Amino acid sequence: MSTALAARPSRPSIVHPQSVPARPRRVSLPDRIALRIGIALVQWSRRPRVIVTRASIIRRHEAQHDRRRREQQWQHAALLILPPR
């Protein structure tokens, strides 16, 4: 029994597309502009939609004014009711 290996016939080398290093592709100017516009539109569409109306500002101001007046009345009543220190 022979343990010698038979010589293989040589094959021409085949280049596979995966083995060739790919050149980096440059992104064109219109593509970059479109990407920036798309990102800006997404950010703009996700902005908070808090609408402050004039009526809400007036209500908030009146509520603050009423709160201050109540606190002043409580302080005045406390000065009249509580004994002096």
DSSP file (Angstrom, degrees, kcal/mol; ACC not computed):
  #  RESIDUE AA STRUCTURE BP1 BP2  ACC     N-H-->O    O-->H-N    N-H-->O    O-->H-N    TCO  KAPPA ALPHA  PHI   PSI    X-CA   Y-CA   Z-CA
    1    1 A M              0   0    0      0, 0.0     2,-0.4     0, 0.0     0, 0.0   0.000 360.0 360.0 360.0 132.9    0.0    0.0    0.0
    2    2 A S        -     0   0    0      1,-0.1     0, 0.0     2,-0.1     0, 0.0  -0.774 360.0-170.2 -98.6 135.5    1.4    3.3   -1.0
    3    3 A T        +     0   0    0     -2,-0.4     2,-0.2     2,-0.1    -1,-0.1   0.361  51.0 116.5-102.0   4.1    1.1    6.3    1.3
    4    4 A A        -     0   0    0      1,-0.1     2,-0.3     0, 0.0    -2,-0.1  -0.498  64.9-125.9 -74.7 140.8    2.3    8.9   -1.3
    5    5 A L        -     0   0    0     -2,-0.2     2,-0.2     1,-0.1    -1,-0.1  -0.642  21.5-117.7 -87.0 142.8   -0.2   11.5   -2.3
    6    6 A A        -     0   0    0     -2,-0.3     2,-0.2     1,-0.1    -1,-0.1  -0.570  33.2-107.7 -78.0 142.3   -1.1   12.0   -5.9
    7    7 A A        -     0   0    0     -2,-0.2    -1,-0.1     1,-0.1     3,-0.0  -0.498  32.2-129.8 -71.3 135.4   -0.2   15.4   -7.3
    8    8 A R        -     0   0    0     -2,-0.2     2,-0.2     1,-0.1    -1,-0.1  -0.632  22.5-111.5 -85.2 142.2   -3.3   17.5   -8.0
    9    9 A P        -     0   0    0      0, 0.0     2,-0.2     0, 0.0    -1,-0.1  -0.514  39.9-109.4 -69.2 141.0   -3.6   19.1  -11.3
   10   10 A S        -     0   0    0     -2,-0.2    -3,-0.0     1,-0.0     3,-0.0  -0.473  31.2-154.1 -75.7 142.0   -3.2   22.9  -11.1
   11   11 A R        -     0   0    0     -2,-0.2     2,-0.2    -3,-0.0     3,-0.0  -0.826  25.9-102.1-111.0 151.6   -6.3   25.0  -11.6
   12   12 A P        -     0   0    0      0, 0.0     2,-0.2     0, 0.0    -1,-0.0  -0.519  47.7-103.7 -69.1 142.0   -6.4   28.6  -12.8
   13   13 A S        -     0   0    0     -2,-0.2     2,-0.5     1,-0.0    -3,-0.0  -0.488  32.9-151.2 -72.4 132.4   -7.0   30.9   -9.8
   14   14 A I        -     0   0    0     -2,-0.2     2,-0.6    -3,-0.0    -1,-0.0  -0.896   6.8-141.5-105.8 128.4  -10.5   32.2   -9.7
   15   15 A V        -     0   0    0     -2,-0.5    -2,-0.0     3,-0.0     5,-0.0  -0.801  14.3-151.4 -92.8 121.5  -11.1   35.6   -8.1
   16   16 A H    >>  -     0   0    0     -2,-0.6     3,-0.9     1,-0.1     4,-0.8  -0.670  20.0-124.6 -89.9 146.2  -14.2   35.8   -6.0
   17   17 A P  T 34 S+     0   0    0      0, 0.0     3,-0.5     0, 0.0    -1,-0.1   0.820 109.8  57.0 -60.5 -29.5  -16.0   39.1   -5.7
   18   18 A Q  T 34 S+     0   0    0      1,-0.2     4,-0.1     3,-0.0    -3,-0.0   0.786 101.6  56.0 -72.8 -25.6  -15.8   38.9   -1.9
   19   19 A S  T <4 S+     0   0    0     -3,-0.9    -1,-0.2     2,-0.1    -4,-0.0   0.693  88.9  85.4 -82.6 -16.8  -12.0   38.6   -1.9
   20   20 A V  S  < S-     0   0    0     -4,-0.8     2,-0.2    -3,-0.5    -5,-0.0  -0.726  89.1-117.7 -84.3 125.8  -11.4   41.8   -3.8
   21   21 A P        -     0   0    0      0, 0.0     2,-0.2     0, 0.0    -2,-0.1  -0.438  30.3-125.5 -65.3 131.3  -11.3   44.8   -1.5
   22   22 A A        -     0   0    0     -2,-0.2     3,-0.0    -4,-0.1    -4,-0.0  -0.530  18.2-120.5 -78.9 139.9  -14.1   47.1   -2.3
   23   23 A R        -     0   0    0     -2,-0.2     2,-0.2     1,-0.1    -1,-0.1  -0.590  35.4-104.4 -75.7 140.1  -13.3   50.7   -3.0
   24   24 A P        -     0   0    0      0, 0.0     2,-0.4     0, 0.0    -1,-0.1  -0.477  36.0-132.5 -66.1 131.0  -15.0   53.1   -0.7
   25   25 A R        -     0   0    0     -2,-0.2     2,-0.3     1,-0.0    -3,-0.0  -0.682  13.7-132.3 -87.2 136.7  -17.9   54.8   -2.5
   26   26 A R        -     0   0    0     -2,-0.4     2,-0.5     1,-0.0    -1,-0.0  -0.687  16.4-127.6 -87.9 139.6  -18.2   58.5   -2.1
   27   27 A V        -     0   0    0     -2,-0.3    -1,-0.0     1,-0.1     5,-0.0  -0.737  28.6-123.0 -88.1 131.5  -21.5   60.0   -1.3
   28   28 A S     >  -     0   0    0     -2,-0.5     4,-2.1     1,-0.1     5,-0.2  -0.263  18.6-111.3 -74.5 161.1  -22.6   62.6   -3.7
   29   29 A L  H  > S+     0   0    0      1,-0.2     4,-2.5     2,-0.2     5,-0.2   0.905 116.3  52.1 -60.1 -45.9  -23.5   66.2   -2.7
   30   30 A P  H  > S+     0   0    0      0, 0.0     4,-2.5     0, 0.0    -1,-0.2   0.883 109.3  51.5 -60.6 -34.9  -27.2   65.8   -3.5
   31   31 A D  H  > S+     0   0    0      2,-0.2     4,-2.2     1,-0.2    -2,-0.2   0.913 110.5  47.8 -66.9 -40.8  -27.4   62.7   -1.4
   32   32 A R  H  X S+     0   0    0     -4,-2.1     4,-2.3     2,-0.2    -1,-0.2   0.908 112.7  48.8 -65.5 -40.8  -25.8   64.4    1.6
   33   33 A I  H  X S+     0   0    0     -4,-2.5     4,-2.5     1,-0.2     5,-0.2   0.922 111.0  50.2 -64.5 -43.5  -28.1   67.4    1.2
   34   34 A A  H  X S+     0   0    0     -4,-2.5     4,-2.4    -5,-0.2    -1,-0.2   0.890 110.0  51.0 -62.2 -39.1  -31.2   65.1    1.1
   35   35 A L  H  X S+     0   0    0     -4,-2.2     4,-2.4     2,-0.2    -1,-0.2   0.926 110.8  47.8 -64.4 -44.4  -30.0   63.2    4.2
   36   36 A R  H  X S+     0   0    0     -4,-2.3     4,-2.3     1,-0.2    -2,-0.2   0.910 112.7  48.5 -63.4 -41.6  -29.6   66.5    6.1
   37   37 A I  H  X S+     0   0    0     -4,-2.5     4,-2.3     2,-0.2    -1,-0.2   0.911 111.2  51.0 -65.0 -40.9  -33.0   67.7    5.0
   38   38 A G  H  X S+     0   0    0     -4,-2.4     4,-2.0     2,-0.2    -2,-0.2   0.910 111.2  47.1 -62.9 -42.7  -34.6   64.4    6.0
   39   39 A I  H  X S+     0   0    0     -4,-2.4     4,-2.5     1,-0.2    -1,-0.2   0.909 111.6  51.5 -65.4 -41.3  -33.0   64.4    9.5
   40   40 A A  H  X S+     0   0    0     -4,-2.3     4,-2.5     1,-0.2    -2,-0.2   0.894 109.4  50.3 -63.1 -39.4  -34.1   68.0   10.0
   41   41 A L  H  X S+     0   0    0     -4,-2.3     4,-2.3     2,-0.2    -1,-0.2   0.895 110.1  49.7 -66.5 -39.2  -37.7   67.2    9.0
   42   42 A V  H  X S+     0   0    0     -4,-2.0     4,-1.1     2,-0.2    -2,-0.2   0.933 113.0  46.7 -64.6 -44.5  -37.8   64.2   11.4
   43   43 A Q  H  < S+     0   0    0     -4,-2.5     3,-0.4     1,-0.2    -2,-0.2   0.913 113.1  49.6 -62.8 -41.4  -36.4   66.4   14.3
   44   44 A W  H >< S+     0   0    0     -4,-2.5     3,-1.3     1,-0.2    -1,-0.2   0.885 108.3  52.7 -65.7 -38.0  -38.9   69.2   13.4
   45   45 A S  H 3< S+     0   0    0     -4,-2.3    -1,-0.2     1,-0.3    -2,-0.2   0.730 107.5  52.9 -71.7 -19.9  -41.8   66.7   13.3
   46   46 A R  T 3< S+     0   0    0     -4,-1.1    -1,-0.3    -3,-0.4    -2,-0.2   0.249  81.0 124.1 -98.1  13.3  -40.9   65.5   16.8
   47   47 A R  S <  S-     0   0    0     -3,-1.3     2,-0.2     1,-0.1    -3,-0.0  -0.346  74.7 -93.6 -69.8 154.1  -40.9   68.9   18.4
   48   48 A P        -     0   0    0      0, 0.0     2,-0.7     0, 0.0    -1,-0.1  -0.480  30.3-146.8 -69.5 138.1  -43.1   69.4   21.5
   49   49 A R        +     0   0    0     -2,-0.2     2,-0.7    -3,-0.1    -2,-0.0  -0.536  37.6 152.1-106.8  65.6  -46.4   70.9   20.5
   50   50 A V        -     0   0    0     -2,-0.7     2,-0.7     2,-0.0     0, 0.0  -0.864  25.8-164.5 -97.1 114.1  -47.2   73.0   23.5
   51   51 A I        -     0   0    0     -2,-0.7     2,-0.8     2,-0.0    -2,-0.1  -0.888   3.4-158.9-104.3 116.5  -49.4   75.9   22.4
   52   52 A V        -     0   0    0     -2,-0.7     2,-0.2     4,-0.0    -2,-0.0  -0.843  13.8-163.2 -96.9 113.2  -49.6   78.7   24.9
   53   53 A T     >  -     0   0    0     -2,-0.8     4,-1.7     1,-0.1     5,-0.1  -0.519  30.7-114.8 -92.8 163.5  -52.7   80.8   24.3
   54   54 A R  H  > S+     0   0    0      1,-0.2     4,-2.3     2,-0.2     5,-0.2   0.869 116.3  56.3 -63.5 -36.3  -53.4   84.2   25.6
   55   55 A A  H  > S+     0   0    0      1,-0.2     4,-2.6     2,-0.2    -1,-0.2   0.891 105.6  50.1 -64.9 -38.9  -56.3   82.9   27.7
   56   56 A S  H  > S+     0   0    0      2,-0.2     4,-2.3     1,-0.2    -1,-0.2   0.875 110.1  50.8 -68.9 -34.9  -54.0   80.3   29.5
   57   57 A I  H  X S+     0   0    0     -4,-1.7     4,-2.3     2,-0.2    -2,-0.2   0.921 111.5  47.8 -65.4 -43.0  -51.5   83.1   30.3
   58   58 A I  H  X S+     0   0    0     -4,-2.3     4,-2.6     2,-0.2    -2,-0.2   0.919 111.9  49.7 -64.2 -43.6  -54.3   85.3   31.7
   59   59 A R  H  X S+     0   0    0     -4,-2.6     4,-2.5     1,-0.2    -1,-0.2   0.913 111.1  49.4 -61.4 -42.4  -55.7   82.3   33.8
   60   60 A R  H  X S+     0   0    0     -4,-2.3     4,-2.3     2,-0.2    -1,-0.2   0.914 111.9  48.3 -63.3 -42.0  -52.2   81.5   35.2
   61   61 A H  H  X S+     0   0    0     -4,-2.3     4,-2.4     1,-0.2    -2,-0.2   0.919 112.4  48.5 -64.6 -43.2  -51.7   85.2   36.1
   62   62 A E  H  X S+     0   0    0     -4,-2.6     4,-2.8     1,-0.2    -2,-0.2   0.895 110.4  51.7 -64.0 -38.9  -55.1   85.4   37.8
   63   63 A A  H  X S+     0   0    0     -4,-2.5     4,-2.4     2,-0.2    -2,-0.2   0.912 111.0  47.4 -64.6 -41.6  -54.4   82.1   39.7
   64   64 A Q  H  X S+     0   0    0     -4,-2.3     4,-2.4     2,-0.2    -2,-0.2   0.915 112.7  49.4 -63.9 -41.6  -51.0   83.5   41.0
   65   65 A H  H  X S+     0   0    0     -4,-2.4     4,-2.3     1,-0.2    -2,-0.2   0.925 112.0  47.9 -63.5 -44.4  -52.7   86.8   42.0
   66   66 A D  H  X S+     0   0    0     -4,-2.8     4,-2.4     2,-0.2    -1,-0.2   0.896 111.0  51.8 -62.5 -40.6  -55.5   84.9   43.9
   67   67 A R  H  X S+     0   0    0     -4,-2.4     4,-2.4     2,-0.2    -2,-0.2   0.926 110.0  48.1 -63.0 -45.0  -52.9   82.7   45.6
   68   68 A R  H  X S+     0   0    0     -4,-2.4     4,-2.3     1,-0.2    -1,-0.2   0.912 111.5  50.5 -61.3 -42.3  -50.9   85.7   46.8
   69   69 A R  H  X S+     0   0    0     -4,-2.3     4,-2.1     2,-0.2    -2,-0.2   0.911 110.8  48.7 -63.9 -41.8  -54.1   87.5   48.0
   70   70 A R  H  X S+     0   0    0     -4,-2.4     4,-2.5     2,-0.2    -1,-0.2   0.913 110.9  50.5 -62.9 -42.5  -55.2   84.3   50.0
   71   71 A E  H  X S+     0   0    0     -4,-2.4     4,-2.4     1,-0.2    -2,-0.2   0.898 110.2  49.8 -64.1 -39.1  -51.7   84.0   51.6
   72   72 A Q  H  X S+     0   0    0     -4,-2.3     4,-2.4     2,-0.2    -1,-0.2   0.894 110.8  49.9 -65.1 -38.9  -51.7   87.7   52.6
   73   73 A Q  H  X S+     0   0    0     -4,-2.1     4,-2.7     2,-0.2    -2,-0.2   0.904 110.9  49.5 -65.7 -40.5  -55.2   87.2   54.2
   74   74 A W  H  X S+     0   0    0     -4,-2.5     4,-2.6     2,-0.2    -2,-0.2   0.919 111.9  48.1 -64.3 -42.8  -54.0   84.1   56.1
   75   75 A Q  H  X S+     0   0    0     -4,-2.4     4,-2.1     2,-0.2    -2,-0.2   0.911 112.6  48.7 -63.6 -41.3  -50.9   86.0   57.3
   76   76 A H  H  X S+     0   0    0     -4,-2.4     4,-1.6     2,-0.2    -2,-0.2   0.919 113.1  47.1 -64.5 -43.2  -53.1   88.9   58.4
   77   77 A A  H  X S+     0   0    0     -4,-2.7     4,-2.2     1,-0.2     5,-0.3   0.883 110.6  53.1 -65.9 -37.8  -55.6   86.6   60.2
   78   78 A A  H  X S+     0   0    0     -4,-2.6     4,-2.4     1,-0.2    -1,-0.2   0.890 107.5  51.3 -65.5 -37.8  -52.7   84.7   61.9
   79   79 A L  H  < S+     0   0    0     -4,-2.1    -1,-0.2     1,-0.2    -2,-0.2   0.863 114.1  44.1 -66.0 -34.6  -51.3   88.0   63.2
   80   80 A L  H  < S+     0   0    0     -4,-1.6    -2,-0.2    -5,-0.2    -1,-0.2   0.836 121.9  36.7 -78.0 -32.4  -54.7   88.9   64.6
   81   81 A I  H  < S+     0   0    0     -4,-2.2    -2,-0.2    -5,-0.1    -3,-0.2   0.907 100.7  76.4 -89.5 -46.3  -55.5   85.5   66.1
   82   82 A L  S  < S-     0   0    0     -4,-2.4     3,-0.1    -5,-0.3     0, 0.0  -0.346  86.0-109.3 -72.3 146.6  -52.1   84.2   67.4
   83   83 A P        -     0   0    0      0, 0.0    -1,-0.1     0, 0.0    -2,-0.1  -0.376  42.2 -94.9 -69.2 153.0  -50.7   85.6   70.6
   84   84 A P              0   0    0      0, 0.0    -5,-0.0     0, 0.0     0, 0.0  -0.312 360.0 360.0 -65.4 153.4  -47.6   87.8   70.3
   85   85 A R              0   0    0     -3,-0.1    -3,-0.0     0, 0.0     0, 0.0   0.449 360.0 360.0 -87.9 360.0  -44.3   86.1   70.8
